[in-house]
């Protein structure tokens, strides 16, 4: 579980990132979850954009992805989700 200070630090780091995944009309499926897990292992901090044609609201997509990948939900702003998961082999971010 992240503290408020750690979430603030991660939000500042994520500000300049571009979303690398888009969730569309297919919603959250096993293929998306596997790709997000691989990206989290490589980058630790990622942004995901929820498209307008997604059948689920962004909040439920965020909680479902965080639960299935084992990641921490840093923030959800509008249709943009920020996830963080500490990498086992490729640690890049030192949390305060």
C-alpha positions in Angstrom: 0.0 0.0 0.0 1.4 3.4 -1.0 1.5 6.3 1.4 0.2 9.8 0.3 3.8 11.0 -0.1 4.7 8.1 -2.3 1.6 8.7 -4.5 2.4 12.3 -4.8 6.0 11.4 -5.9 4.6 8.9 -8.5 2.0 11.4 -9.8 4.8 13.9 -10.5 6.9 11.2 -12.3 3.9 10.1 -14.4 3.0 13.7 -15.5 5.3 13.6 -18.5 4.5 10.0 -19.6 2.3 9.3 -22.6 -0.4 6.5 -22.3 1.0 3.3 -23.7 -2.3 1.3 -23.7 -5.8 2.1 -24.7 -8.8 0.2 -23.4 -11.6 0.2 -26.0 -14.8 -1.7 -26.8 -13.2 -5.0 -25.8 -12.8 -3.8 -22.2 -10.4 -5.5 -19.9 -9.4 -9.0 -21.2 -6.7 -11.5 -20.5 -4.5 -10.3 -23.4 -4.6 -6.7 -22.1 -3.8 -7.8 -18.5 -0.8 -9.9 -19.7 0.6 -6.9 -21.8 0.1 -4.5 -18.9 1.9 -6.9 -16.5 4.9 -7.1 -19.0 5.0 -3.3 -19.3 4.9 -2.8 -15.5 7.8 -5.2 -15.1 9.8 -3.2 -17.7 8.8 0.3 -16.7 7.2 0.2 -13.2 5.0 3.3 -13.9 2.6 3.4 -16.8 -0.4 5.4 -18.1 -3.4 3.8 -19.7 -6.2 5.7 -21.6 -9.8 4.5 -21.6 -11.6 5.3 -24.9 -15.1 6.6 -25.1 -16.4 3.3 -26.6 -15.3 1.3 -23.6 -18.4 -0.3 -22.0 -17.0 0.2 -18.4 -16.4 3.5 -16.7 -12.7 4.4 -16.1 -12.9 3.8 -12.4 -13.9 0.2 -12.7 -11.3 -0.4 -15.4 -8.7 1.0 -13.1 -9.6 -1.1 -10.1 -10.0 -4.2 -12.3 -6.5 -3.8 -13.9 -4.9 -3.0 -10.5 -6.4 -6.1 -9.0 -5.6 -8.5 -11.8 -2.0 -7.2 -12.3 -1.2 -6.8 -8.6 -0.3 -3.1 -9.2 -1.0 -0.1 -7.1 -3.5 2.5 -8.5 -1.7 5.8 -8.3 -4.5 8.0 -9.8 -7.4 8.2 -12.2 -8.0 11.5 -13.8 -10.9 11.6 -16.3 -10.2 8.7 -18.6 -6.5 8.3 -17.8 -5.2 5.7 -15.3 -1.7 5.6 -13.7 -0.5 2.3 -12.4 2.7 1.4 -10.4 4.2 -1.9 -9.6 7.8 -2.4 -8.3 9.8 -4.4 -10.8 11.6 -7.6 -9.5 14.5 -7.4 -11.9 14.5 -3.9 -13.4 14.1 -1.6 -10.5 14.2 2.1 -11.6 12.2 4.1 -9.2 13.2 4.6 -5.5 10.1 5.6 -3.5 10.6 8.2 -0.7 
